[in-house]
Amino acid sequence: MFLQAVFIDRDGTIGGSDSVIYPGDFKLFSDVAESIQQLKKSGVLNCSFLINLVIHFD
């Protein structure tokens, strides 16, 4: 099976807290950026969600 995309809950999962944090104030947890880079290098689309907002990591 080929993995094409990963959809990740943003706040409290890859960073931030249990509260909604605006994009400019958002901080990733340690090692998350490295994990996202590994997914990107393998060709997997990475999307993170905040309520109805979709953030695409380029």
C-alpha positions in Angstrom: 0.0 0.0 0.0 1.3 3.4 -1.0 0.9 6.2 1.5 -0.1 9.4 -0.4 -1.1 11.9 2.4 -1.0 12.4 6.2 -3.7 14.5 7.9 -2.6 15.7 11.3 -4.6 17.5 14.0 -2.6 20.6 14.8 -3.2 22.1 18.3 -2.0 19.8 21.0 -0.8 17.1 18.5 2.2 18.6 16.6 2.5 21.7 18.8 0.7 24.4 20.6 -1.7 23.4 23.3 -5.3 22.3 23.7 -6.4 25.8 23.0 -6.7 27.4 19.5 -3.4 29.2 18.7 -3.2 31.6 15.8 -0.7 30.6 13.1 1.8 33.4 13.9 1.9 32.3 17.6 2.0 28.5 16.9 5.2 26.6 18.0 5.9 23.0 17.0 6.9 20.4 19.6 10.5 19.3 19.5 11.4 16.9 16.7 8.1 17.5 14.8 9.7 19.5 12.0 12.2 16.6 11.5 9.4 14.1 11.3 7.5 16.3 8.8 10.6 16.7 6.7 11.0 12.9 6.6 7.5 12.5 5.4 8.0 15.1 2.7 11.3 13.5 1.5 9.4 10.2 1.1 6.8 12.0 -1.2 3.9 12.1 1.3 1.6 15.1 1.3 1.4 16.6 4.8 -1.7 18.5 5.9 -2.5 19.9 9.4 -5.9 21.0 10.5 -7.3 23.7 12.8 -11.1 23.6 12.9 -11.9 24.4 9.2 -8.4 25.7 8.3 -6.0 23.5 6.3 -2.3 24.2 6.4 -0.1 22.7 3.7 3.6 22.2 4.6 5.7 23.2 1.6 
